[in-house]
Amino acid sequence: MKKPIILFLGAIFIYFVSWYSIYNTNINQFIIQSEDTIPSMFLPFSIIKKGTLYLDDYYQIMIERYPHPDDKKYILGKTPFYLRKVSGHYLSAFPIMSSILALPIYLIPVFLNIDVNWFNIALLARLSSAIIVGLSGVFLYQLLLKLTKEDNAFIITLIYLFATINFASISQALWQHGTLELFTILSLLFLVKAPAKKINLYFSGLFLGLALISRPTAVLFLITLSFYVLKVYKFSGLVKFLAPLIVPIAFFLLYNSIFYESILNQGYSSQLLDSWRTPIFVGFAGLWLSPSKGILVYSPVFLFSLFGSFLVLRKRYTTQPLLYKSFIAIILLHTLVVGMWKHWYGGWSFGYRMASDVIPFLAILLVPYLESGYHQRTKKVFFGLLGLSVLVELLGIAFFDGIWHGVYDKGFKDQRWLWSLKESELVFYVKRVLAKLNVITVSLP
């Protein structure tokens, strides 16, 4: 139990202290990563204080700092994109599961009547996010112990926690992604336990259902893993896997009917049909290779996940090949489908946020590489790319403040800005480092 505790407490400490140190030394005073996360930050207050999902009590404080861009003086009564107005009440435009997981962290401060100001809210949200991602790392480690030796499991978990945007982004705000990763990993943990006890299929399906109501992209995981379960456990196993989905789906339908009144009032409903505006291979390539949003740019260590995939597909790694092929299919399907989304680059956020949902699968696909003879021959390159990946995350912690987006972001209609190396996000941050060291005198255009 020693290593899981070290991973959990170490992750929370590093996530939280790294941000607070940067904030406290005035290097970066940016406390809210994105408007997308605002409702999830306030929702625990509403749930604990009044037992409601309505955000009416906090609407004014939200719009004073983050108003609708076409109604900055609050004259026209326009509702910001991150909220939905239903029968005179304000609700989150996004799934609520991250806020529900954050309730235990908010509970005591709310009962102590903590002042509802932006700093306190950001503090609680960041602590909650750090705990969620840290906890997901513990369960990933337990999962990896079922697939590989202890040393490999430990190094892969460290990569998951500190060499991906889980460090600089997902652990720093109440995004949907951290909660999705946690539930996905729990689902996979019970799935790999299923050969010993078939009852674990029920738990696997239950947690995948929770992932689904945490973020809709989990439907791609559900579809792919259902084929895996059907192949391995036949129809009876598939029934065990899918039956528990009724619980989270019933919960979603219940709170939707009570508060949102209609599925059409959910935030993603209005985007479902008209937001697939990016040519599929443009977004797909961008999610992998864009200088400002690419997986392999921000986490180059995942090049070895691709090599691990190659070993599986070429039958050079033969342990549970169907399981690993399912993970490869999930990654491919996710990056293809999300690549068609007009905001495949994740809007104003650090790195490959829209691909962060598949970080657990990319991490697991390091197993075939680490267990192969190629690891010993390429160890220096592997650890070099690992170090570079961590360095990228440290840049994000120190310098992500929206300025780069404000300067270069031209939206989804003209995506050439996402392919400029000279004006890329990481080059921009390196310039800021050099400016602080007085190597160059100007870091901004």
Secondary structure as UniProt FT lines:
FT   HELIX           2..24
FT   TURN            25..26
FT   HELIX           35..37
FT   HELIX           38..50
FT   HELIX           56..58
FT   HELIX           59..65
FT   TURN            69..70
FT   TURN            72..73
FT   TURN            81..82
FT   STRAND          83..86
FT   TURN            87..88
FT   STRAND          89..92
FT   HELIX           97..111
FT   TURN            112..113
FT   HELIX           118..145
FT   TURN            146..147
FT   HELIX           150..162
FT   HELIX           165..168
FT   HELIX           170..172
FT   HELIX           176..193
FT   TURN            194..196
FT   TURN            198..199
FT   HELIX           200..214
FT   TURN            216..217
FT   HELIX           218..242
FT   HELIX           243..245
FT   HELIX           246..255
FT   HELIX           256..260
FT   HELIX           263..265
FT   TURN            267..268
FT   HELIX           269..271
FT   TURN            272..274
FT   HELIX           280..289
FT   TURN            291..293
FT   HELIX           295..298
FT   HELIX           300..302
FT   HELIX           303..313
FT   TURN            314..315
FT   HELIX           321..338
FT   TURN            339..340
FT   TURN            342..345
FT   HELIX           353..358
FT   HELIX           359..364
FT   HELIX           366..370
FT   HELIX           374..377
FT   HELIX           379..399
FT   HELIX           403..408
FT   HELIX           415..419
FT   TURN            422..423
FT   HELIX           425..436
FT   TURN            437..438
//
